[in-house]
């Protein structure tokens, strides 16, 4: 008799979504932050402005490439200085801690 009880499957409970809202979660943001109406309005305004700026800024492929390379050229001296300082530091540590 115990074997028969073990073999019988438990009936699975099936839940159906009937569309009711238990709690409005539209104001809940990241990490449980609750937004006020003013914060939500500011967030929407910022999003619209960002989309408008994106639409206003239409560049050709060559212009985008030139802008990217210009930014790369602007950052290159700082990167070279950083790599040089790391090399000098490594050289100093190598000579200092040499047996």
C-alpha positions in Angstrom: 0.0 0.0 0.0 2.9 2.4 0.7 4.3 1.7 -2.7 1.0 2.7 -4.3 1.0 6.1 -2.5 4.6 6.8 -3.6 3.8 6.0 -7.2 0.8 8.3 -7.3 1.9 11.7 -8.6 1.1 14.8 -6.8 -1.4 17.0 -8.6 0.2 20.1 -9.9 -1.5 23.4 -9.1 -1.8 25.5 -12.2 -2.3 29.3 -11.8 -4.0 31.3 -14.6 -3.5 35.0 -15.2 -6.8 36.7 -15.0 -5.4 40.2 -15.7 -6.0 41.7 -12.3 -3.4 44.1 -10.9 -2.4 43.3 -7.4 0.1 46.3 -7.0 1.1 49.0 -9.5 4.8 48.5 -10.2 5.2 51.3 -12.7 6.9 53.6 -10.2 9.5 51.1 -9.1 12.9 51.6 -10.5 16.3 50.0 -10.1 17.1 48.6 -6.7 13.6 49.2 -5.4 13.7 53.0 -5.8 10.2 54.6 -5.9 9.9 57.5 -8.3 7.7 60.6 -7.7 5.7 62.2 -10.4 8.2 64.9 -10.8 11.1 62.4 -11.2 9.1 60.4 -13.7 8.4 63.6 -15.7 12.0 64.7 -15.7 13.1 61.2 -16.7 10.7 61.2 -19.7 11.8 64.7 -20.7 15.4 63.7 -20.6 14.6 60.7 -22.7 12.8 62.8 -25.3 15.6 65.3 -25.5 18.1 62.5 -26.0 16.1 61.1 -28.9 15.7 64.5 -30.4 19.4 65.1 -30.2 20.1 61.8 -31.8 17.7 62.7 -34.7 19.3 66.1 -35.1 22.8 64.7 -35.3 22.9 63.1 -38.7 26.4 62.4 -39.9 27.7 60.6 -42.9 30.0 57.6 -42.6 33.1 59.7 -43.3 32.1 62.3 -40.7 31.6 59.6 -38.1 35.0 58.0 -38.9 36.7 61.4 -38.7 35.1 62.1 -35.4 36.2 58.7 -34.0 39.7 59.2 -35.2 39.9 62.7 -33.8 38.8 61.4 -30.4 41.4 58.6 -30.6 44.1 61.1 -31.5 43.1 63.3 -28.6 43.4 60.4 -26.1 46.6 58.9 -27.6 49.1 61.3 -25.7 47.5 60.5 -22.4 47.6 56.8 -23.1 51.2 57.0 -24.2 52.2 58.9 -21.0 50.4 56.3 -18.9 52.1 53.4 -20.6 55.5 55.2 -20.3 55.0 55.7 -16.5 54.1 52.1 -16.0 57.2 51.0 -17.9 59.4 53.3 -15.8 57.8 52.0 -12.6 58.4 48.5 -13.7 62.0 49.2 -14.5 62.5 50.9 -11.1 60.9 47.9 -9.3 63.0 45.5 -11.3 66.3 47.2 -10.5 65.4 47.8 -6.8 64.2 44.3 -6.0 66.8 42.5 -8.0 68.7 39.9 -6.0 
